[in-house]
Amino acid sequence: MKKLLSMALALSMALALAACGGGNGSKTPAGTQGSTSGNSGDQTVYKITYANTVADSNPQAINAKYMAERMSELSGGRIEMTVFNNNKLGSFSDCFQQMQQPNGTVQMGDVSSASITQFSDLYTPFALPFLFASKEQSFDYFDKGETVKAIEAQFLADTNVRVLGYFYNDARALTNSKKAVSTPADCAGLKLRVMTSDVYIKTFEALNAAPVSMQFNELFSALQQGAVDGQDNGLILSMDSKFNEVQGYYTDLGHVQDTSVIFISESFYQSLPEDLQQVVIQAAQEAVAKERQDYADKLDSYLEEMKKSMEVTILTDDQRAAFKDACSSVYDWYRSQYPQYDLDAIMADIEKY
C-alpha cells in the first residue's frame, strides 16, 4: 500500500502539470461541439455522453441528470451532458471501453465497483462480504480514505479513466424464486446471478450456492426463464428493475455496502479548460450528496411496496453474523489470490471511520 500511496502522489503531481497546460476549447476537443457568442473568452460548448445501467426512477439515474443540470448551470451552458440510463447505450463494459479512448463516444458514466474487474482488479477489496459495518462507514471511507485515494490514482494510470466520486448503490440483498433464506444453509444449491467478479463468485460458493456470472442487462430474462433462481442487488434497484415480478423471496443480506463509481474519460477531462474541470468535480460532488439522501428517503416506501408481492426476510444481528462467519474463508482466499494488495491496510483505514 505504501507503493500505491507513493505512486498516487507522483501521479497527482503529473496530472497537475498536465491540467495547467490542458485542453484548449478553441480546438473543439473530442466529444465536443464548438459554438461562439458575442461574449469574450472561450465559448466552446463541451458535450458529454453519460451511460449507466439503472432504471430512470433509480436515485443514481435521477442524480446523474441532476449532475448534468448542475454542470450546465455552473458552466453557464458551456457543458451539455446527456444521460442515457438503463443500458440504452449497451453493456457498461462497452461504454467503459469508449471512455478509455481519446475519441470515444461515451465520456462519463457510473457502475458498481464490482463490475469493472475486467478492466482492473483495484476495486476488488470492496466486494468482500461484510467489509463495512454500515453505509455511513462506507461513505466516509470512500470520501476520505487514504487507501482508496491511492487506488483511484493507480486506476487512472492503468485505465486512462478518472474517478469523480461514489454514488450509493444500496446494501446488496438476495432475491430468489425458490424459498425464504434466513440461514447460510438456505443458500445451498440456489443458482444465483452475480456480477463478473471472482470475489462475488467465491462469496456465494462459500454459502454453497451456485453463482453464475452475467451482465446486468441479461438478468431479467434469465430470472423470467428460470435460467437462474435469484440475484443479489439492492432493494431499490431490484424493485426498479421489476424483479419482484419474477422473484418470490427477498432477504436483506447486506453482504456488501455497494457503491457505483462515477467515471470520466481522462482524455476528455484533460481537454477541458481548468475552470470547467472544477465545474465537473463540483457537480459530481453535489450529485453524490443528493443521491445518498435520496436513497435513504426511498428505502422504507420501497420495502413496503416489495412486501405486497414478495415474502420479505429481515435478518437479526445474530442471523447476519452467521452469514458473515460462513464467508470468512473468502478473506483467506483473497489474500492468496491478490497478494499485491495490502488488505490489512485497507481494513485498518476503513476502521478509522
C-alpha positions as CSV (number, residue, x, y, z in Angstrom):
1,M,0.0,0.0,0.0
2,K,3.0,2.3,0.6
3,K,3.9,1.7,-3.0
4,L,0.3,2.7,-4.1
5,L,0.4,5.8,-2.0
6,S,3.8,7.0,-3.4
7,M,2.5,6.3,-6.9
8,A,-0.6,8.3,-6.2
9,L,1.5,11.3,-5.1
10,A,3.7,11.1,-8.2
11,L,0.7,10.7,-10.5
12,S,-1.1,13.7,-8.8
13,M,1.9,15.9,-9.5
14,A,2.0,14.8,-13.1
15,L,-1.7,15.4,-13.6
16,A,-1.5,18.9,-12.0
17,L,1.2,19.8,-14.5
18,A,-1.0,18.4,-17.4
19,A,-4.0,20.3,-16.2
20,C,-2.1,23.6,-16.3
21,G,-1.5,23.1,-20.0
22,G,-4.8,21.4,-20.6
23,G,-7.4,21.5,-23.3
24,N,-7.8,24.5,-25.5
25,G,-11.5,25.0,-26.0
26,S,-11.0,26.7,-29.4
27,K,-9.6,23.4,-30.7
28,T,-13.1,21.7,-30.3
29,P,-11.7,18.7,-28.5
30,A,-13.0,15.1,-28.8
31,G,-16.6,14.7,-27.6
32,T,-17.3,18.5,-28.0
33,Q,-19.0,20.8,-30.4
34,G,-17.7,24.3,-30.8
35,S,-20.0,27.3,-30.7
36,T,-19.4,31.0,-30.3
37,S,-21.3,34.0,-29.0
38,G,-20.7,37.7,-28.7
39,N,-19.2,37.4,-25.3
40,S,-15.4,37.5,-24.8
41,G,-13.5,34.4,-23.7
42,D,-13.8,30.7,-24.5
43,Q,-17.4,29.9,-25.5
44,T,-16.8,26.4,-26.7
45,V,-19.7,24.1,-25.7
46,Y,-18.4,20.7,-24.4
47,K,-20.8,17.8,-24.9
48,I,-20.8,14.8,-22.7
49,T,-22.5,11.4,-23.2
50,Y,-23.2,9.7,-19.8
51,A,-24.1,6.0,-19.6
52,N,-25.4,3.9,-16.7
53,T,-27.2,0.6,-16.1
54,V,-30.1,1.6,-13.8
55,A,-33.8,2.4,-14.5
56,D,-34.9,6.1,-14.9
57,S,-36.5,6.1,-11.4
58,N,-33.4,4.9,-9.6
59,P,-31.7,7.6,-7.4
60,Q,-28.4,7.1,-9.4
61,A,-30.3,7.8,-12.7
62,I,-32.1,10.8,-11.3
63,N,-29.0,12.3,-9.9
64,A,-26.9,11.7,-13.0
65,K,-29.4,14.0,-14.6
66,Y,-29.2,16.4,-11.7
67,M,-25.4,16.4,-12.2
68,A,-26.0,17.3,-15.9
69,E,-28.2,20.2,-14.8
70,R,-25.6,21.5,-12.3
71,M,-22.8,21.3,-14.9
72,S,-24.9,23.4,-17.3
73,E,-25.7,25.9,-14.6
74,L,-22.2,26.2,-13.1
75,S,-20.6,26.5,-16.6
76,G,-23.1,29.0,-18.0
77,G,-24.2,26.5,-20.6
78,R,-20.6,25.6,-21.7
79,I,-21.1,21.9,-20.7
80,E,-24.0,19.9,-22.1
81,M,-24.4,16.4,-20.7
82,T,-26.9,13.9,-22.0
83,V,-27.7,10.9,-19.7
84,F,-28.6,7.5,-21.0
85,N,-30.0,5.2,-18.3
86,N,-31.0,1.6,-18.3
87,N,-28.3,0.2,-20.6
88,K,-29.6,2.3,-23.5
89,L,-26.1,2.5,-24.9
90,G,-25.3,-1.2,-24.5
91,S,-23.4,-3.0,-21.8
92,F,-21.3,-0.9,-19.4
93,S,-18.2,-2.7,-20.4
94,D,-18.6,-1.4,-24.0
95,C,-19.2,2.1,-22.6
96,F,-16.2,2.0,-20.4
97,Q,-14.0,1.0,-23.3
98,Q,-15.3,4.1,-25.1
99,M,-14.2,6.2,-22.1
100,Q,-10.7,4.8,-22.4
101,Q,-10.3,6.0,-26.0
102,P,-9.2,9.6,-26.9
103,N,-12.2,9.9,-29.3
104,G,-14.7,7.6,-27.6
105,T,-18.4,8.2,-28.0
106,V,-19.0,8.0,-24.2
107,Q,-17.2,10.4,-21.9
108,M,-18.8,9.6,-18.5
109,G,-20.8,7.0,-16.6
110,D,-21.3,5.1,-13.4
111,V,-21.4,1.4,-12.5
112,S,-21.0,-0.8,-9.4
113,S,-17.4,-1.1,-8.4
114,A,-17.5,-4.8,-8.7
115,S,-18.5,-4.6,-12.4
116,I,-15.1,-3.2,-13.5
117,T,-12.9,-6.2,-12.7
118,Q,-12.4,-7.0,-16.3
119,F,-10.6,-3.7,-16.6
120,S,-8.9,-3.5,-13.2
121,D,-8.6,-5.6,-10.0
122,L,-8.0,-2.5,-7.9
123,Y,-11.6,-2.3,-6.6
124,T,-11.9,-6.0,-5.8
125,P,-11.4,-5.5,-2.0
126,F,-14.7,-3.6,-1.8
127,A,-16.7,-6.6,-3.0
128,L,-15.6,-8.7,0.1
129,P,-18.5,-9.8,2.2
130,F,-19.4,-7.7,5.3
131,L,-16.3,-5.5,4.9
132,F,-18.2,-2.4,6.0
133,A,-20.3,-2.2,9.2
134,S,-22.7,0.4,7.8
135,K,-23.4,2.6,4.8
136,E,-22.2,5.6,6.7
137,Q,-18.9,4.0,7.3
138,S,-18.6,3.3,3.6
139,F,-19.5,6.9,2.7
140,D,-16.8,8.3,5.0
141,Y,-14.2,5.8,3.7
142,F,-14.8,6.4,0.0
143,D,-14.9,10.2,0.5
144,K,-11.8,10.4,2.8
145,G,-9.8,7.2,2.9
146,E,-6.1,7.3,2.1
147,T,-6.0,3.8,0.6
148,V,-9.0,4.5,-1.7
149,K,-7.3,7.7,-2.9
150,A,-4.2,5.7,-3.8
151,I,-6.4,3.1,-5.6
152,E,-8.1,5.9,-7.6
153,A,-4.7,7.3,-8.7
154,Q,-3.5,3.8,-9.8
155,F,-6.8,3.1,-11.5
156,L,-6.3,6.3,-13.6
157,A,-2.8,5.3,-14.5
158,D,-3.9,1.8,-15.6
159,T,-7.1,2.7,-17.5
160,N,-6.9,6.3,-18.6
161,V,-10.3,6.8,-16.8
162,R,-10.7,9.1,-13.8
163,V,-12.9,8.5,-10.7
164,L,-15.0,11.5,-9.8
165,G,-17.0,10.1,-6.8
166,Y,-19.2,7.3,-5.5
167,F,-22.9,7.1,-5.7
168,Y,-24.5,4.7,-3.1
169,N,-25.7,1.5,-4.8
170,D,-27.6,0.2,-1.7
171,A,-26.8,-2.7,0.6
172,R,-26.8,-5.7,-1.6
173,A,-29.6,-8.1,-0.8
174,L,-30.7,-11.5,-2.0
175,T,-33.8,-12.4,-4.0
176,N,-34.8,-15.8,-5.4
177,S,-37.8,-17.8,-6.7
178,K,-37.4,-20.9,-4.6
179,K,-37.6,-20.3,-0.9
180,A,-37.1,-18.0,2.0
181,V,-33.5,-17.5,3.1
182,S,-32.6,-16.8,6.7
183,T,-29.5,-19.0,7.3
184,P,-26.4,-19.8,5.2
185,A,-27.8,-23.4,4.8
186,D,-30.8,-22.0,2.9
187,C,-28.5,-20.8,0.1
188,A,-27.3,-24.3,-0.7
189,G,-28.0,-25.2,-4.4
190,L,-29.5,-21.8,-5.4
191,K,-28.4,-20.8,-8.8
192,L,-27.6,-17.1,-8.3
193,R,-26.6,-14.5,-10.9
194,V,-23.6,-12.5,-9.7
195,M,-21.5,-9.8,-11.4
196,T,-18.4,-10.7,-13.3
197,S,-16.3,-10.7,-10.1
198,D,-14.2,-13.5,-8.6
199,V,-14.9,-12.2,-5.1
200,Y,-18.7,-12.4,-5.6
201,I,-18.4,-15.9,-7.0
202,K,-16.3,-17.0,-4.0
203,T,-18.7,-15.4,-1.6
204,F,-21.7,-17.4,-2.8
205,E,-19.6,-20.6,-3.2
206,A,-18.7,-20.2,0.5
207,L,-22.5,-20.2,1.1
208,N,-22.8,-23.4,-1.1
209,A,-24.8,-21.6,-3.7
210,A,-24.2,-22.0,-7.5
211,P,-23.1,-18.5,-8.7
212,V,-23.4,-17.6,-12.4
213,S,-21.6,-14.5,-13.9
214,M,-23.9,-12.5,-16.1
215,Q,-24.2,-8.9,-17.4
216,F,-27.0,-6.9,-15.7
217,N,-28.8,-6.3,-19.0
218,E,-29.3,-10.1,-19.4
219,L,-30.6,-10.6,-15.8
220,F,-34.4,-10.0,-16.0
221,S,-34.9,-12.5,-18.9
222,A,-32.7,-15.1,-17.1
223,L,-34.8,-14.8,-14.0
224,Q,-38.0,-14.9,-16.0
225,Q,-37.0,-18.0,-17.9
226,G,-35.6,-19.8,-14.9
227,A,-32.0,-19.8,-16.1
228,V,-31.1,-18.6,-12.7
229,D,-33.0,-18.8,-9.4
230,G,-32.1,-15.4,-8.0
231,Q,-29.7,-12.5,-7.8
232,D,-28.1,-10.1,-5.3
233,N,-28.9,-6.4,-5.8
234,G,-30.1,-3.6,-3.6
235,L,-33.8,-3.1,-2.7
236,I,-34.4,-0.1,-4.9
237,L,-32.6,-1.5,-7.9
238,S,-34.4,-4.8,-7.6
239,M,-37.8,-3.0,-7.5
240,D,-37.0,-0.5,-10.2
241,S,-35.9,-3.5,-12.4
242,K,-39.2,-5.2,-11.6
243,F,-37.5,-8.3,-10.3
244,N,-40.5,-8.7,-7.9
245,E,-42.5,-9.8,-10.9
246,V,-40.3,-12.9,-11.4
247,Q,-39.0,-13.5,-7.8
248,G,-40.8,-14.6,-4.7
249,Y,-38.4,-14.1,-1.8
250,Y,-36.2,-11.3,-0.5
251,T,-33.6,-11.3,2.2
252,D,-31.8,-8.1,3.4
253,L,-28.5,-9.9,3.5
254,G,-26.4,-6.7,3.4
255,H,-23.2,-8.5,2.5
256,V,-21.9,-5.5,0.5
257,Q,-22.4,-1.8,1.0
258,D,-22.2,-1.3,-2.7
259,T,-21.0,1.8,-4.5
260,S,-21.5,3.0,-8.0
261,V,-18.3,4.6,-9.2
262,I,-18.6,7.8,-11.3
263,F,-16.1,7.8,-14.2
264,I,-14.9,10.3,-16.7
265,S,-12.6,9.8,-19.6
266,E,-9.2,11.2,-18.7
267,S,-8.6,12.3,-22.3
268,F,-11.8,14.3,-22.3
269,Y,-11.2,15.7,-18.8
270,Q,-7.8,17.0,-19.8
271,S,-9.4,18.6,-22.9
272,L,-11.5,20.8,-20.6
273,P,-10.3,24.2,-19.5
274,E,-9.3,24.2,-15.9
275,D,-12.4,26.1,-14.8
276,L,-14.7,23.5,-16.4
277,Q,-12.7,20.7,-14.8
278,Q,-13.7,22.3,-11.5
279,V,-17.3,22.5,-12.6
280,V,-17.3,18.8,-13.4
281,I,-15.8,18.0,-10.0
282,Q,-18.3,20.2,-8.1
283,A,-21.3,19.0,-9.9
284,A,-20.3,15.3,-9.2
285,Q,-19.8,16.1,-5.5
286,E,-23.2,17.7,-5.3
287,A,-24.9,14.9,-7.1
288,V,-23.3,12.3,-4.8
289,A,-24.6,14.0,-1.7
290,K,-28.1,14.4,-3.0
291,E,-28.2,10.8,-4.4
292,R,-27.2,9.3,-1.0
293,Q,-30.0,11.2,0.7
294,D,-32.5,10.2,-2.0
295,Y,-31.7,6.6,-1.3
296,A,-32.3,7.0,2.4
297,D,-35.6,8.7,1.7
298,K,-36.9,5.9,-0.6
299,L,-35.9,2.7,1.2
300,D,-38.9,2.4,3.6
301,S,-41.5,3.0,0.9
302,Y,-39.8,0.6,-1.5
303,L,-39.7,-2.1,1.2
304,E,-43.4,-1.7,1.9
305,E,-44.1,-2.0,-1.8
306,M,-42.0,-5.1,-2.1
307,K,-43.9,-6.8,0.7
308,K,-47.1,-6.6,-1.4
309,S,-45.6,-9.2,-3.9
310,M,-42.7,-10.9,-2.2
311,E,-42.0,-12.7,1.1
312,V,-39.5,-10.4,2.9
313,T,-37.0,-11.7,5.5
314,I,-35.3,-9.1,7.7
315,L,-32.3,-10.7,9.3
316,T,-31.5,-10.3,13.0
317,D,-28.0,-9.3,14.0
318,D,-27.3,-12.9,15.0
319,Q,-28.5,-14.3,11.7
320,R,-26.4,-11.8,9.8
321,A,-23.4,-12.7,11.9
322,A,-23.9,-16.4,10.9
323,F,-23.6,-15.4,7.2
324,K,-20.5,-13.3,8.0
325,D,-18.9,-16.3,9.7
326,A,-19.8,-18.6,6.8
327,C,-18.0,-16.2,4.4
328,S,-14.7,-15.9,6.4
329,S,-12.8,-18.2,4.1
330,V,-13.3,-15.6,1.3
331,Y,-10.8,-13.3,3.0
332,D,-8.1,-16.0,3.2
333,W,-8.7,-16.8,-0.5
334,Y,-8.5,-13.1,-1.3
335,R,-5.1,-12.6,0.4
336,S,-3.7,-15.6,-1.5
337,Q,-5.2,-14.5,-4.8
338,Y,-4.3,-10.8,-4.6
339,P,-1.1,-10.6,-2.6
340,Q,-0.2,-7.3,-4.4
341,Y,-3.0,-5.5,-2.4
342,D,-2.5,-4.8,1.3
343,L,-5.9,-5.9,2.5
344,D,-4.9,-5.3,6.2
345,A,-4.0,-1.7,5.4
346,I,-7.4,-1.1,3.6
347,M,-9.3,-2.7,6.5
348,A,-7.4,-0.6,9.1
349,D,-8.2,2.5,7.0
350,I,-11.9,1.6,7.0
351,E,-11.8,1.2,10.8
352,K,-11.0,4.9,11.2
353,Y,-14.5,5.8,10.1
